[in-house]
Amino acid sequence: MRAHEAARAPATRASGESPVLQLRVLVETDDYDAAIRFYRDELGLPEQAAFAGAGEARVAILDAGRATLELANPAQRRLIDEAEVGHPSGPRIRVALEVADTIEVTERLVAAGAALLSSPRETPWRSLNARLDAPAGLQLTLFEELEPLAERAGRPGFGTDASRAGAMMQSILTTRAAPWGPVATDQIDLPRSHRFDPAAVVVSVGAAVRWTNRDQFTHSVRLPDRTHFILRPGESATYTFRQPGEYPYYCSFHAQDMHGTVIVEARE
């Protein structure tokens, strides 16, 4: 092998190791000095390097810790906005920074000029999140993990797509095969156990089924027609079923464990 070919040969990597060595995000800012003061001096990101070029060109590279790329579909983005802010908010690209103390960092950055969009609040996935409008046109989520990743992986709704799909199907089959069968009621509770109670109900065409969240965490009801209710603790939602059939639904926050079925029968 010639020397230049050897230089181009791809490096071997261990199984599961990412081929990307670093994720770097370039942000253009009109007020460079203000951005440097905020992110380097106030937030405390160490400066790895800084360069200056012709025409007053300037750039600084700040160490923001371990990088990950979070990809979410529009439904998940809406869920995150609802959990963190309470309404749709922010651009398609947002920067999330894990910190050791969300409350302390939020107070410090607001004092440094960031606009507070949402005070720190616990999310359904057990993190303490705050949302800020920060210099350089960035919307920031500050998040503090409240439990280890290994523990979170065992919670409802977490795991790989394949494991969630398998668990969901198994739970649906178990619900349908339950020996007690569906309950004739139009009232469904979400008690403090990550479930719908009763899990299967039967109603007549035209019935308005009501879900009430009695848990301490936010849940949702996702129906086959893509109707999607976000239910914070104490909130309720009602849906009128106008056609006979079987309507499976689930909680999009905890899809691994929380799903049920509404059976709609024609009127005699």
C-alpha positions in Angstrom: 0.0 0.0 0.0 1.3 3.4 -1.0 1.9 6.1 1.7 -1.0 8.3 0.5 -3.4 5.4 0.4 -2.4 4.4 3.9 -3.1 8.0 5.1 -6.6 7.8 3.7 -7.4 4.4 5.1 -10.3 4.6 7.6 -9.4 4.1 11.3 -10.8 1.0 12.9 -13.3 1.5 15.7 -14.9 -0.6 18.4 -18.4 -1.9 17.9 -20.9 0.7 18.9 -18.4 3.5 18.8 -19.5 6.6 16.8 -17.6 7.4 13.6 -18.1 11.1 14.5 -15.3 12.4 16.8 -17.0 15.8 17.7 -20.3 17.6 17.2 -19.7 21.3 16.7 -22.5 23.8 16.2 -21.6 27.1 14.5 -23.8 30.1 15.5 -23.6 33.5 13.8 -24.1 36.3 16.2 -24.4 40.0 15.5 -23.1 41.0 19.0 -20.0 38.8 19.3 -18.7 40.3 22.5 -22.1 40.0 24.3 -22.3 36.4 23.3 -18.8 35.7 24.5 -19.6 37.3 27.9 -22.7 35.3 28.3 -21.6 31.8 27.2 -17.9 31.9 28.2 -17.9 34.2 31.2 -21.4 33.8 32.7 -22.4 30.2 31.7 -18.7 29.2 32.2 -17.9 27.3 29.0 -14.1 27.0 28.7 -12.6 28.5 25.7 -10.7 25.9 23.6 -9.5 28.3 20.9 -10.1 31.7 19.4 -9.1 33.1 16.0 -9.2 36.5 14.3 -9.0 37.1 10.5 -9.2 39.8 7.9 -12.2 42.1 7.9 -12.6 41.9 11.7 -13.5 38.2 11.5 -13.6 36.6 14.9 -14.6 33.2 16.2 -14.2 31.3 19.6 -14.6 27.6 20.2 -16.1 26.9 23.6 -16.1 23.5 25.2 -19.8 22.5 25.9 -19.1 19.0 27.3 -20.2 15.7 25.7 -22.4 16.3 22.6 -25.4 14.3 21.5 -27.8 14.8 18.5 -31.4 14.6 19.6 -33.8 13.9 16.7 -37.5 14.3 17.3 -40.6 14.2 15.1 -43.1 17.1 15.3 -45.3 15.3 17.8 -42.4 14.8 20.2 -41.3 18.4 19.8 -44.8 19.5 20.8 -44.7 17.2 23.8 -41.4 18.7 24.9 -42.7 22.2 24.5 -45.8 21.4 26.5 -43.8 19.8 29.3 -41.2 22.6 29.5 -43.1 25.7 28.6 -46.8 24.8 28.5 -47.4 25.8 24.9 -45.7 25.5 21.5 -42.5 27.5 21.6 -39.2 27.9 19.8 -37.5 27.2 16.5 -37.0 23.8 14.9 -33.4 23.8 16.3 -32.9 24.4 20.0 -29.8 23.9 22.2 -30.2 21.9 25.4 -27.5 22.0 28.1 -27.3 19.5 30.9 -26.2 21.3 34.2 -25.7 20.2 37.8 -28.2 22.7 39.2 -31.0 24.0 36.9 -32.3 26.5 39.4 -28.9 28.1 40.2 -27.8 28.3 36.5 -31.2 29.7 35.4 -31.1 32.4 38.0 -27.5 33.3 37.1 -28.2 33.4 33.3 -31.3 35.5 33.7 -29.3 38.0 35.8 -26.8 38.0 32.9 -29.5 39.0 30.4 -31.3 35.9 29.2 -35.1 36.1 28.9 -36.9 33.5 31.1 -39.5 31.6 29.0 -40.2 28.9 31.6 -39.0 28.5 35.2 -37.5 25.2 36.2 -40.1 22.4 36.3 -40.0 18.6 36.6 -40.8 16.9 33.4 -42.6 13.5 33.0 -39.2 12.0 32.1 -37.6 12.9 35.5 -35.5 15.9 34.7 -35.7 19.5 35.9 -35.9 21.8 32.9 -36.0 25.5 32.3 -36.3 27.4 29.0 -34.5 30.7 28.1 -34.0 33.0 25.2 -30.3 33.7 25.1 -27.8 35.8 23.2 -26.9 34.9 19.6 -30.6 34.1 18.9 -30.4 30.8 20.7 -33.3 29.2 22.7 -31.8 27.2 25.5 -33.1 24.3 27.6 -31.3 23.9 30.8 -31.9 20.4 32.2 -30.8 18.6 35.4 -31.2 14.8 35.4 -33.0 13.6 38.5 -32.2 9.9 38.2 -29.4 7.8 36.5 -29.8 6.8 32.9 -29.9 3.1 33.8 -32.8 3.7 36.2 -34.7 5.8 33.6 -34.3 3.1 31.0 -36.6 0.9 33.1 -39.3 3.5 33.3 -42.5 3.4 31.2 -42.0 4.9 27.7 -38.2 4.5 27.6 -36.1 2.1 25.7 -35.5 1.5 22.0 -38.2 1.8 19.3 -38.2 -2.0 18.9 -38.6 -2.7 22.6 -41.4 -0.1 23.0 -43.3 -1.5 20.0 -43.1 -5.1 21.3 -44.1 -4.1 24.8 -47.0 -2.0 23.5 -48.4 -4.9 21.4 -48.0 -7.3 24.2 -49.9 -5.0 26.6 -52.6 -4.4 24.1 -53.1 -8.1 23.6 -53.1 -8.6 27.4 -55.7 -5.8 27.8 -58.0 -7.3 25.1 -57.6 -10.8 26.6 -58.3 -9.7 30.2 -60.7 -12.1 31.9 -62.8 -9.3 33.3 -63.5 -7.8 29.8 -64.4 -4.2 29.0 -66.3 -2.1 31.5 -69.5 -0.2 30.4 -68.5 3.3 31.4 -67.6 6.6 29.7 -65.2 7.7 32.6 -61.5 6.7 32.5 -59.0 7.6 35.2 -55.3 7.9 35.1 -54.3 6.9 38.6 -50.9 7.0 40.2 -49.7 3.9 38.6 -49.0 4.7 34.9 -52.2 3.1 33.6 -55.7 3.8 32.3 -58.5 2.6 34.6 -60.4 0.8 33.3 -58.1 -0.2 30.4 -60.9 -1.3 28.2 -64.4 0.3 28.1 -67.5 -0.2 26.0 -69.8 2.7 25.1 -72.6 3.3 22.5 -72.2 5.4 19.4 -72.4 9.1 20.3 -70.9 8.7 23.8 -68.4 11.3 25.1 -65.6 9.5 26.9 -63.8 11.5 29.5 -60.2 10.9 30.7 -59.1 12.4 34.0 -55.4 12.6 35.1 -55.2 11.8 38.8 -51.5 11.2 38.7 -48.7 13.6 39.8 -47.1 13.5 36.3 -48.3 14.8 32.9 -49.8 12.1 30.6 -51.5 12.1 27.3 -54.2 10.4 25.3 -53.3 9.6 21.6 -56.2 8.3 19.5 -56.1 6.5 16.1 -57.3 9.7 14.2 -54.2 11.5 15.7 -56.3 13.4 18.2 -53.9 14.1 21.0 -54.7 15.4 24.5 -52.0 16.5 26.9 -53.3 16.1 30.5 -51.4 17.7 33.3 -52.2 16.6 36.9 -55.9 17.2 37.6 -56.9 17.9 34.0 -59.5 16.1 31.9 -60.3 15.7 28.2 -63.4 14.5 26.4 -63.8 12.8 23.0 -67.1 11.9 21.3 -67.1 8.6 19.4 -69.5 8.8 16.4 -68.8 5.6 14.6 -68.9 2.0 15.9 -65.6 0.1 16.1 -62.6 -0.6 18.3 -60.3 2.4 19.2 -56.9 1.6 20.8 -55.1 4.6 22.3 -52.0 5.2 24.4 -50.1 7.8 26.4 -47.3 9.2 24.2 -45.2 10.0 27.2 -45.3 6.4 28.5 -46.2 4.3 25.5 -44.5 1.2 26.8 -47.1 0.7 29.6 -50.0 3.1 29.2 -52.6 2.2 26.6 -56.2 1.2 26.5 -59.2 0.5 24.2 -62.6 2.1 23.7 -65.1 -0.3 22.1 -68.0 1.6 20.5 -71.1 -0.3 19.8 -74.0 0.6 17.5 -77.2 1.6 19.2 -79.9 -1.1 19.1 
